[in-house]
Amino acid sequence: MKPLECRSERHKMRFRIRERLDRQGLNMLEIARRIGVNKNLVRDTISGFRNNNRVLIALRDDFGIPEELLFMPSKDKA
């Protein structure tokens, strides 16, 4: 999936992602603090406005967000 397509699909899933984070008691500021980035970068990545690998990988690996909700851009240059 191309980066723009990933962002668009993630934008549709943003509420499901936020719901899962809310259940863990996490907000954008706490996630940003834990992974060492700005909270706006976390918000923009979850909302589908950006594709930040560091945030996406942390959401998947550290916070248990399923990859199918994140629509991570593929590394393939097709």
Short mmCIF file of the C-alpha atoms (twelve columns), coordinates in Angstrom:
data_MODEL
# 
_entry.id   MODEL 
# 
loop_
_atom_site.group_PDB 
_atom_site.id 
_atom_site.type_symbol 
_atom_site.label_atom_id 
_atom_site.label_alt_id 
_atom_site.label_comp_id 
_atom_site.label_asym_id 
_atom_site.label_seq_id 
_atom_site.Cartn_x 
_atom_site.Cartn_y 
_atom_site.Cartn_z 
_atom_site.pdbx_PDB_model_num 
ATOM 1  C CA . MET A 1  0.000   0.000  0.000  1 
ATOM 2  C CA . LYS A 2  1.330   3.437  -0.882 1 
ATOM 3  C CA . PRO A 3  1.904   6.025  1.883  1 
ATOM 4  C CA . LEU A 4  -1.018  8.250  0.836  1 
ATOM 5  C CA . GLU A 5  -3.380  5.266  0.765  1 
ATOM 6  C CA . CYS A 6  -2.153  4.204  4.213  1 
ATOM 7  C CA . ARG A 7  -2.826  7.644  5.655  1 
ATOM 8  C CA . SER A 8  -6.302  7.719  4.153  1 
ATOM 9  C CA . GLU A 9  -7.208  4.282  5.535  1 
ATOM 10 C CA . ARG A 10 -5.736  5.090  8.973  1 
ATOM 11 C CA . HIS A 11 -7.794  8.282  9.035  1 
ATOM 12 C CA . LYS A 12 -10.913 6.096  8.771  1 
ATOM 13 C CA . MET A 13 -9.708  3.927  11.695 1 
ATOM 14 C CA . ARG A 14 -8.542  6.744  13.975 1 
ATOM 15 C CA . PHE A 15 -11.454 6.393  16.392 1 
ATOM 16 C CA . ARG A 16 -10.878 2.651  16.774 1 
ATOM 17 C CA . ILE A 17 -7.195  3.291  17.471 1 
ATOM 18 C CA . ARG A 18 -8.031  5.986  20.023 1 
ATOM 19 C CA . GLU A 19 -10.610 3.719  21.681 1 
ATOM 20 C CA . ARG A 20 -7.977  1.008  22.195 1 
ATOM 21 C CA . LEU A 21 -5.534  3.547  23.627 1 
ATOM 22 C CA . ASP A 22 -8.232  4.995  25.904 1 
ATOM 23 C CA . ARG A 23 -8.901  1.506  27.298 1 
ATOM 24 C CA . GLN A 24 -5.230  1.387  28.305 1 
ATOM 25 C CA . GLY A 25 -5.514  4.820  29.943 1 
ATOM 26 C CA . LEU A 26 -3.237  6.403  27.350 1 
ATOM 27 C CA . ASN A 27 -3.454  9.829  25.765 1 
ATOM 28 C CA . MET A 28 -1.340  11.474 23.066 1 
ATOM 29 C CA . LEU A 29 0.930   13.204 25.574 1 
ATOM 30 C CA . GLU A 30 1.701   9.982  27.454 1 
ATOM 31 C CA . ILE A 31 2.420   8.055  24.263 1 
ATOM 32 C CA . ALA A 32 4.671   10.854 23.011 1 
ATOM 33 C CA . ARG A 33 6.530   10.970 26.333 1 
ATOM 34 C CA . ARG A 34 7.099   7.211  26.331 1 
ATOM 35 C CA . ILE A 35 8.527   7.101  22.805 1 
ATOM 36 C CA . GLY A 36 10.326  10.449 22.923 1 
ATOM 37 C CA . VAL A 37 8.441   12.451 20.279 1 
ATOM 38 C CA . ASN A 38 6.143   15.473 20.164 1 
ATOM 39 C CA . LYS A 39 2.478   14.811 20.967 1 
ATOM 40 C CA . ASN A 40 1.453   16.505 17.701 1 
ATOM 41 C CA . LEU A 41 3.423   13.891 15.773 1 
ATOM 42 C CA . VAL A 42 1.534   11.123 17.595 1 
ATOM 43 C CA . ARG A 43 -1.816  12.833 16.969 1 
ATOM 44 C CA . ASP A 44 -1.062  13.460 13.291 1 
ATOM 45 C CA . THR A 45 0.108   9.882  12.751 1 
ATOM 46 C CA . ILE A 46 -2.965  8.366  14.419 1 
ATOM 47 C CA . SER A 47 -5.237  10.758 12.539 1 
ATOM 48 C CA . GLY A 48 -3.697  9.748  9.208  1 
ATOM 49 C CA . PHE A 49 -2.082  13.078 8.407  1 
ATOM 50 C CA . ARG A 50 1.446   11.637 8.681  1 
ATOM 51 C CA . ASN A 51 3.240   8.312  8.345  1 
ATOM 52 C CA . ASN A 52 5.823   8.345  11.104 1 
ATOM 53 C CA . ASN A 53 7.535   4.961  11.349 1 
ATOM 54 C CA . ARG A 54 8.701   5.480  14.930 1 
ATOM 55 C CA . VAL A 55 5.158   6.219  16.099 1 
ATOM 56 C CA . LEU A 56 3.569   3.451  14.022 1 
ATOM 57 C CA . ILE A 57 6.038   0.831  15.234 1 
ATOM 58 C CA . ALA A 58 5.589   1.917  18.862 1 
ATOM 59 C CA . LEU A 59 1.796   1.813  18.540 1 
ATOM 60 C CA . ARG A 60 2.046   -1.725 17.193 1 
ATOM 61 C CA . ASP A 61 4.846   -3.139 19.357 1 
ATOM 62 C CA . ASP A 62 4.590   -1.202 22.625 1 
ATOM 63 C CA . PHE A 63 0.893   -0.363 22.826 1 
ATOM 64 C CA . GLY A 64 -0.676  -3.396 21.152 1 
ATOM 65 C CA . ILE A 65 -2.498  -1.654 18.317 1 
ATOM 66 C CA . PRO A 66 -3.141  -4.233 15.571 1 
ATOM 67 C CA . GLU A 67 -1.261  -3.596 12.350 1 
ATOM 68 C CA . GLU A 68 -4.506  -3.907 10.383 1 
ATOM 69 C CA . LEU A 69 -5.721  -0.684 12.060 1 
ATOM 70 C CA . LEU A 70 -2.465  1.168  11.430 1 
ATOM 71 C CA . PHE A 71 -2.154  0.628  7.666  1 
ATOM 72 C CA . MET A 72 1.617   0.864  7.762  1 
ATOM 73 C CA . PRO A 73 3.230   1.836  4.448  1 
ATOM 74 C CA . SER A 74 5.014   -1.056 2.763  1 
ATOM 75 C CA . LYS A 75 8.751   -0.884 2.286  1 
ATOM 76 C CA . ASP A 76 8.372   -2.093 -1.305 1 
ATOM 77 C CA . LYS A 77 8.936   0.530  -3.969 1 
ATOM 78 C CA . ALA A 78 6.401   -0.769 -6.493 1 
# 
